[in-house]
Amino acid sequence: MVYKQEHFVHFQSNFELATHTPMMIHIPGLTDKGVSSRQVTESVDMFPTLVEAAGLPSLQPCPVNSREVALCSEGTNLMPLIKNPHGPLKTAAFSQYQRKGYMGYNMRTDRYRYTEWAKFNDAPEYRPNWSNLAGVELYDHDIDPQENVNRAFNKDYTSIRQELSRLLRSSYERGL
C-alpha cells in the first residue's frame, strides 16, 4: 500500500509549501514495524520502488528522448532507503512550474531550495534556455525554513549558487 499526498497544482508555485509532500509505503514483512526517513524523495520514485517490492525486474532509466521506449522510469528505487533509512540515496528532488513563458526549474536538496526561471523553447524540445533567465531563487532551510529571504544574490552564497546552478542544469540536460 502507498500513500502519497500531492497538492502542487493547488498552490501553483515552487515553494516548499507547494512541493513538500509526505510519502508512506507499506511493504508486508519489510515495513511492519515502521520505517521513518527525512531523505529527499519524489513521486516518480514510487513506481520503481513498487516494481522492486513486487519482485519484478528493475526498470531501466529513461533516456533523454524516451518517446520510443516502451517502459522506463525517471524515479529512483527507494528500497535501499527502506532498508537503511539514514543511508544516502538521492541528493535532490526536482519540480517545475510555468509562469507566462518562463519555467521555474526547481531543485530541493537536504538544505537548499534553488530555482531558475528560464525562458523555454517550445515544441518539439520544450528545453530550458539557460541564457535567458528572468529570476533566480535560493533559500537556506537551515536558517530560513519558511523561505522568506532569497539569498541568490547574497555574496556569502555565491559559490553555493554556482554549484546548485550547475547541478540543476546538468540534471535537466540529462533528463533528470
PyMOL commands that set and color helices and strands:
alter all, ss='L'
color gray80, all
select helices_A, chain A and resi 8-11+16-19+43-53+79-83+155-173
alter helices_A, ss='H'
color red, helices_A
select strands_A, chain A and resi 2-4+23-25+93-99+102-108+112-120+128-140
alter strands_A, ss='S'
color yellow, strands_A
deselect
rebuild
show_as cartoon
